[in-house]
């Protein structure tokens, strides 16, 4: 099949950050492409009644250790942001605005935004900061700042999040391959096997 693999994530998700490093190449090995879809993870957590990993006793400490360990294993930049988690509305809106005109540029922006937050510890909550990240990529700063306040772009993110929930997405990262769901960055090996075999 040639339908795109759907990759759902929140820019404030550490495991989303790690999965983002490998998802494209994992899928490309099998002649498939990825459609990146940022969502509002808070809406999914509200729907499921879940709470933040770092706020869960014992599990929160484990996750902090795991993120550091995973970064060393993957050899990717990592720093635990001072402000975590954050609202990533501006980054997600900017992504969809860019994606409508230039999907390749939107992907570069996603990488840059993830790197700024988890690679450098930069708080990417504010639209001005998001514009700072996008501008070196050739994005018109003023146009982006206008776009993230556009009611249509705001609604687009809400719709994407609602559709994700309807498709069964409840966390970040979350991958759907031809209707088959996979949750978590630790499922990349299973995604590879699924694509190779066509399922089981």
C-alpha positions, 0 to 999 in steps of 0.5 A: 500500500502507498498511503502515508503513515500518520505520525501524531505528536505534541511538541511538548512530548519527550517521547515524541521528540525521540520518535521524530528522530527516526520515524521518517527513515524507518518508514522510507526503508519500505517505500512509504512516507510520513504525514506529520500531525501535531496535536494538542496532547492535553485534549487527549489526556482530558479525554482519557483521564490521564495525568502527566508522566512527571506527575505520577509517583515513581513513574515520573522519576523513571521517565526522567532517567529514561529520557536521559538514557534514551538520548545517550543511546540515540546520540541526540541532543537532550536537555530537560527544559526548565519549563515542562510541559508547555502549551505548544499551540503556536508551534502546532499552528505554525506547522499546519500553516507551513504544511499547507504551502510547503510540507518539506519546510514544515518538516524542517520547522518541526525538527527545529522546534523539537530541537529548540525545546528538547535539544536546547531547553528553549521555551517555545510557548510564545509565538515570537519564539516560534517565529525566531525558530522559523525565520532562519529557515526562510519563513516570513516572520510577520506572516507566521505571527499573523498566521498563528492568530488566524481563526482558520489556523486555530480551528485547523489545529482543533479539527486535527486534534478532534480527528486524531481522538476519533481515530483512537489517538491518546498519546504522543507519539502515536503512529497509524499505519493503514488503520493499525495503531502503534503508541510510543517511541519504543514501538519503532521496531514493531512498526518496521516489522509491520511494514516489512511483513504487511502485518500479522 
